[in-house]
Amino acid sequence: MENLDDLRKKIDNIDEEMLALLNSRMEVVKQVGELKAAQKTVIYRPEREKSIIDRLARKSTGAFNRDAIEAVFHQIFAISRNLELPERIAFLGPQNSFTHQAAESRFGALSEYLALSTIGKVFEAVSTGKVRFGVVPIENNQEGVVADTIDLLGKHDLNIVAEVAMPIHFAFGSQANSVREIKRVYSRDIAFRQCKHFLEEYFPEKSVELIPVNSTSKAVRMASEDPNAAALCSHIAAREGNLPILYDNVEDSEDNFTRFLILGKDILNKQSGKDKTTILAKIGHNPGALVNMLQEFYQAGINLTKIESRPAKEGKNFKYWFFIDFEGHAEDEAVKAVMMINRDKIKFLGSYVKMC
């Protein structure tokens, strides 16, 4: 039987082989980058990345499952893209927010990130070319849609390049040694709502003051300075702020997910075979106008996955945009036909790889 030193030497040898292979991959990536630069094509291709992960997941026969493959290869993809062309990404801040985590899950640790205070500023940064991509939340499956994001999609000429579905887990961090010492809890209002059962169980009869702040990162700073306070925050915010975690995953629902959008300008994805398309539709007030358009999707065999109304905010009348997600790509024949029929009513926002 091999001893521990022998096994560690095996791991060292494998690591060196992996490093050599990664360096070989990066050399090829540089050549791809030169070709893309000459042809002025897009660096970030989510559909290509998905096809690689799909292929590797099918081939894997060991303990390295699809989740592990995605985690490792999204970092490799991000490093590769930065070799081809350094990327600058804006996101709804602050640092270590859930949106920051969503951005890093796709663009890696080496990209340059710009934390902005509002969703509108993220849209502006992408629109003016200050950054290549922007990352914003669009909906939470417990709280519903982010209205600002939908409204700004109607005002700006940006494309949805990709979506990211991320589980939302809250940690309960404090300098205190016991919950009995805690008198104040800092967090965002949405965190208080999503961790209501935890707070009621550990602090019955409102024995603690809930203090809303504008970010979970700020909550960590406040709790770090107050020995009788705690923060409901992301794990990464607690770790970066050196705030000890008393309890993990204190959210009420185990199925708490937020969907984020990656935005770009003049970026159109190719078909992947598993796509989603998002549009904004402005329907007339005549009876049956919305039903008639939805019937066209039904007759074409196109599955609608989301429809949400938002005020158009034009004039004195009550007019509405309809935010619609459906399965398929804008280049699919059935989708193309329905889009053509309704071209005067529709603002196309993007076709991208379906992740949720």
Secondary structure as UniProt FT lines:
FT   HELIX           4..39
FT   HELIX           46..59
FT   HELIX           66..84
FT   STRAND          88..92
FT   TURN            95..96
FT   HELIX           98..107
FT   TURN            108..110
FT   STRAND          112..116
FT   HELIX           119..127
FT   TURN            128..129
FT   STRAND          133..140
FT   TURN            141..143
FT   STRAND          144..145
FT   HELIX           147..155
FT   STRAND          159..167
FT   STRAND          171..174
FT   HELIX           179..181
FT   STRAND          184..187
FT   HELIX           189..194
FT   HELIX           196..202
FT   HELIX           204..206
FT   STRAND          209..212
FT   HELIX           216..224
FT   TURN            227..228
FT   STRAND          229..233
FT   HELIX           235..240
FT   TURN            241..242
FT   STRAND          245..247
FT   TURN            254..255
FT   STRAND          257..264
FT   STRAND          275..282
FT   TURN            287..288
FT   HELIX           289..299
FT   TURN            300..301
FT   STRAND          304..311
FT   STRAND          320..327
FT   TURN            330..331
FT   HELIX           333..341
FT   TURN            342..345
FT   STRAND          346..353
//
